[in-house]
Amino acid sequence: MYNKNAQKDPLVAAVTAGLGAGVATSFAVAQGQSPLLALGITAFAAAVAVLCDRLG
């Protein structure tokens, strides 16, 4: 019924992580953080999420 070994779409993991990190970083930008640093944090979070998704 539930296949734990199903292939997951890496795009879904990247978008989900990007949205999640984007919420936190948008708050940080509103508090004065650099927008470029916020984009870097969001990209790093998405890359780590895809990596974790691919490794299991």
Contact map, one row per residue, 1 for C-alpha under 8 A:
11100000000000000000000000000000000000000000000000000000
11110000000000000000000000000000000000000000000000000000
11111100000000000000000000000000000000000000000000000000
01111100000000000000000000000000000000000000000000000000
00111110000000000000000000000000000000000000000000000000
00111111000000000000000000000000000000000000000000000000
00001111100000000000000000000000000000000000000000000000
00000111110100000000000000000000000000000000000000001100
00000011111110000000000000000000000000000000000000000000
00000001111111000000000000000000000000000000000001001100
00000000111111100000000000000000000000000000000001000000
00000001111111110000000000000000000000000000000000000000
00000000111111111000000000000000000000000000010011001000
00000000011111111100000000000000000000000000011011000000
00000000001111111110000000000000000000000000010000000000
00000000000111111111000000000000000000000000010000000000
00000000000011111111100000000000000000000100110010000000
00000000000001111111110000000000000000000110110000000000
00000000000000111111111000000000000000000000000000000000
00000000000000011111111100000000000000000000000000000000
00000000000000001111111110000000000000001100110000000000
00000000000000000111111111000000000001000100000000000000
00000000000000000011111111100000000000000000000000000000
00000000000000000001111111110000000000000000000000000000
00000000000000000000111111111000000001101100000000000000
00000000000000000000011111111100000001000000000000000000
00000000000000000000001111111110000000000000000000000000
00000000000000000000000111111111100001000000000000000000
00000000000000000000000011111111111001000000000000000000
00000000000000000000000001111111100000000000000000000000
00000000000000000000000000111111100000000000000000000000
00000000000000000000000000011111110000000000000000000000
00000000000000000000000000011111111011000000000000000000
00000000000000000000000000001001111111000000000000000000
00000000000000000000000000001000111111100000000000000000
00000000000000000000000000000000011111110000000000000000
00000000000000000000000000000000111111111000000000000000
00000000000000000000010011011000111111111100000000000000
00000000000000000000000010000000001111111110000000000000
00000000000000000000000000000000000111111111000000000000
00000000000000000000100010000000000011111111100000000000
00000000000000001100110010000000000001111111110000000000
00000000000000000100000000000000000000111111111000000000
00000000000000000000000000000000000000011111111100000000
00000000000000001100100000000000000000001111111110000000
00000000000011111100100000000000000000000111111111000000
00000000000001000000000000000000000000000011111111100000
00000000000000000000000000000000000000000001111111110000
00000000000011001000000000000000000000000000111111111000
00000000011011000000000000000000000000000000011111111100
00000000000000000000000000000000000000000000001111111110
00000000000000000000000000000000000000000000000111111111
00000001010010000000000000000000000000000000000011111111
00000001010000000000000000000000000000000000000001111111
00000000000000000000000000000000000000000000000000111111
00000000000000000000000000000000000000000000000000011111
